[in-house]
Amino acid sequence: MQLPSKVWVVIPAAGTGSRMKSDVPKQYLPLAGQPVLSYSLKLFQSLPYIKGIKLVLAENDEQGRAIAKAFSKVDVVNGGGQRWQSVLNGLNSIESDQDSIRVMVHDAARPCLTEADVESLINTNEASAAILVAPVVDTIKQSTNTVVEKTLNRDHLFRALTPQIAPLPLLIKALTQCVEKKISPTDESQALEFYGAKVQLIKGSANNIKITYPFDLNIAEFIIRQQQGKAS
């Protein structure tokens, strides 16, 4: 692999994860002996082509700041009220040579990301945006008032994963436009869609799950144990 230059990572981690029904934010819940967040930080820290990591935290988040101190590439940035606001804060904190930088945005609660998936994303066209996706395998129904309206063609449906990558100036412009038009995108690719940019789909591992509900921790631990077994 030819190493790219100047790739940064932004990890928004200012949310509370209310669906977990836990007093502890989901990114700090224990997973196979470590906080969920630590797995992503360790991976990005180890990759030579990652210049730096912007970890975006709530202003009073001392737990996140304590974890960040263990990683030399990590710089803490204060977050916003919504995910996209935190991402924009992280992007704007990358101060030097913005025109030549690409940035990956990764969910703090996706601990099962692999180096292979990161490299697949990195190897895309440096002038374009791209996201990791997994094909939808279930039959998907669209409903109106709890009644099936139609069955969607899953051949054209994908689950959006992270990281998602884009040239830094392009992503800043896309998210800034969302601010101006009072749009709240659920991920970076949606902001890029609103801006009119094309986003390439890169097939990633379905194991790259997001911790959302309590039972997700059990699935993630199984995946992590498998990954650690293959690496040993």
C-alpha positions in Angstrom: 0.0 0.0 0.0 1.3 3.5 -0.9 0.9 5.6 2.2 -1.2 8.7 1.7 -0.2 12.1 3.1 -2.0 14.1 5.8 -5.0 12.0 6.8 -6.7 13.0 10.0 -9.4 11.3 12.0 -12.4 13.0 13.8 -14.2 10.9 16.4 -17.4 12.6 17.8 -17.9 11.3 21.3 -19.9 14.0 23.1 -23.2 12.0 23.1 -24.7 10.2 26.0 -26.2 7.2 24.1 -29.6 7.2 25.8 -30.8 4.0 24.1 -28.2 2.0 26.1 -30.2 2.8 29.3 -26.9 3.2 31.2 -25.5 5.9 33.5 -22.2 5.6 31.6 -21.9 6.9 28.0 -21.7 3.8 25.7 -18.3 4.8 24.4 -16.9 4.2 28.0 -18.7 0.9 28.8 -16.3 -2.0 29.4 -15.8 -4.3 26.4 -13.5 -7.3 26.8 -11.6 -5.5 29.6 -11.3 -2.0 27.9 -13.6 0.9 27.3 -15.4 0.7 23.9 -13.7 3.9 22.7 -10.1 2.6 23.3 -10.3 0.1 20.5 -10.8 2.7 17.8 -8.1 5.0 19.3 -5.6 2.1 19.5 -6.2 1.2 15.8 -5.8 4.8 14.5 -2.9 5.5 16.8 -1.1 2.5 15.3 -1.5 3.5 11.6 1.5 5.4 10.2 -0.6 7.3 7.7 -2.8 8.8 10.3 -1.4 12.2 11.2 -3.7 13.0 14.1 -6.9 12.2 15.9 -9.4 14.9 17.0 -11.5 13.4 19.8 -14.6 15.6 20.3 -15.9 15.4 23.9 -18.5 17.2 26.1 -16.8 20.0 27.9 -17.1 18.3 31.3 -16.1 14.8 30.1 -13.2 13.9 32.4 -13.4 10.2 31.6 -12.8 10.8 27.9 -10.0 13.1 28.6 -8.3 10.6 30.8 -8.5 7.9 28.1 -7.2 10.4 25.5 -4.0 11.0 27.5 -2.8 7.5 26.7 -2.6 8.3 23.0 0.0 10.6 21.6 -1.9 11.4 18.4 -5.1 12.3 20.1 -6.1 16.0 20.6 -9.3 16.7 22.6 -11.8 19.2 21.2 -15.0 20.4 22.8 -18.2 19.1 21.2 -21.6 20.6 20.3 -25.2 19.7 21.0 -25.6 17.4 18.0 -23.3 14.9 16.3 -22.8 17.1 13.2 -21.9 20.1 15.3 -19.2 18.1 17.1 -17.8 16.9 13.8 -17.7 20.4 12.5 -15.9 21.5 15.7 -13.3 18.8 15.1 -12.8 19.7 11.5 -12.4 23.3 12.2 -9.7 22.5 14.8 -7.4 21.1 12.1 -5.7 24.4 11.5 -2.7 23.9 9.1 -2.7 23.1 5.3 -6.4 22.3 5.2 -6.5 22.2 1.4 -4.2 19.1 1.3 -5.9 17.1 4.1 -8.3 14.3 4.0 -10.3 13.5 7.0 -12.1 10.3 8.3 -15.0 10.6 10.7 -15.6 7.5 12.8 -18.2 6.7 15.4 -16.9 6.4 18.9 -19.2 3.4 19.5 -17.8 1.3 16.6 -15.0 -0.7 18.3 -14.7 -3.6 15.8 -13.2 -1.6 12.9 -10.2 -3.3 11.2 -7.1 -2.0 9.5 -8.2 -3.7 6.3 -11.4 -1.6 6.1 -9.5 1.6 6.9 -7.0 0.8 4.1 -9.9 0.2 1.6 -11.2 3.6 2.4 -7.8 5.3 2.3 -7.1 3.8 -1.2 -10.0 5.7 -2.8 -9.6 8.7 -5.0 -8.1 11.5 -2.8 -10.3 14.1 -4.4 -13.5 12.2 -3.7 -15.7 11.3 -0.7 -16.3 7.7 0.3 -18.0 5.7 3.0 -17.9 2.1 4.2 -21.1 0.2 3.8 -22.6 -3.2 4.3 -25.3 -4.7 2.0 -28.7 -5.0 3.6 -29.5 -8.7 3.9 -33.0 -8.5 5.5 -36.2 -7.9 3.5 -37.0 -4.2 4.1 -40.6 -3.0 4.4 -41.8 0.6 4.1 -44.9 1.4 6.1 -47.5 4.0 6.6 -49.3 4.0 10.0 -47.9 0.6 10.9 -49.3 -1.0 7.6 -46.9 -2.2 4.9 -46.8 0.2 2.0 -44.3 -1.6 -0.1 -41.3 -3.9 -0.1 -38.0 -2.2 -1.1 -35.5 -3.6 -3.4 -32.6 -4.5 -1.1 -30.2 -4.9 -4.0 -29.8 -1.1 -3.9 -29.8 -0.7 -0.1 -26.8 -0.5 2.2 -26.1 0.1 5.9 -23.9 3.1 6.3 -20.8 2.4 8.4 -17.9 4.5 9.5 -15.3 5.8 9.0 -16.4 8.1 6.2 -13.7 10.0 4.3 -13.6 13.3 2.4 -11.3 16.1 1.5 -11.3 18.4 4.6 -12.4 21.6 2.8 -15.3 19.8 1.1 -16.7 18.3 4.3 -16.4 21.7 6.1 -18.4 23.3 3.3 -21.0 20.6 3.3 -21.6 20.8 7.0 -21.5 24.6 7.0 -24.3 24.5 4.4 -26.3 22.3 6.7 -25.9 24.9 9.4 -27.1 27.7 7.0 -30.1 25.7 5.8 -31.0 24.3 9.3 -30.5 20.7 8.2 -29.4 18.1 10.7 -27.6 15.3 8.8 -27.3 11.9 10.5 -23.9 11.3 9.0 -21.3 13.0 6.9 -22.3 11.4 3.7 -25.8 12.8 4.0 -24.3 16.3 4.4 -22.2 15.7 1.3 -25.4 14.5 -0.6 -27.2 17.8 0.4 -24.1 19.7 -0.9 -24.3 17.9 -4.2 -21.0 15.9 -3.8 -20.8 12.3 -5.0 -20.0 9.7 -2.3 -18.4 6.4 -3.3 -19.6 3.2 -1.6 -16.8 0.9 -0.3 -17.9 -2.5 0.9 -16.8 -3.0 4.6 -17.1 -5.7 7.1 -20.6 -6.3 8.6 -18.7 -6.9 11.9 -18.2 -3.2 12.1 -21.2 -2.8 14.3 -22.3 0.2 16.3 -23.0 -0.2 20.0 -26.5 1.1 20.4 -28.4 -1.3 22.6 -27.2 -3.4 25.6 -27.1 -6.7 23.7 -24.7 -5.1 21.2 -21.9 -5.3 23.7 -22.2 -9.1 23.7 -22.0 -9.3 19.9 -19.0 -6.8 19.9 -17.2 -8.8 22.6 -17.5 -12.0 20.5 -16.2 -10.1 17.4 -13.3 -8.6 19.4 -12.3 -12.0 20.8 -12.3 -13.4 17.3 -10.1 -10.6 16.0 -7.7 -10.9 18.9 -7.5 -14.6 18.3 -6.6 -14.2 14.7 -3.9 -11.6 15.6 -2.2 -13.7 18.2 
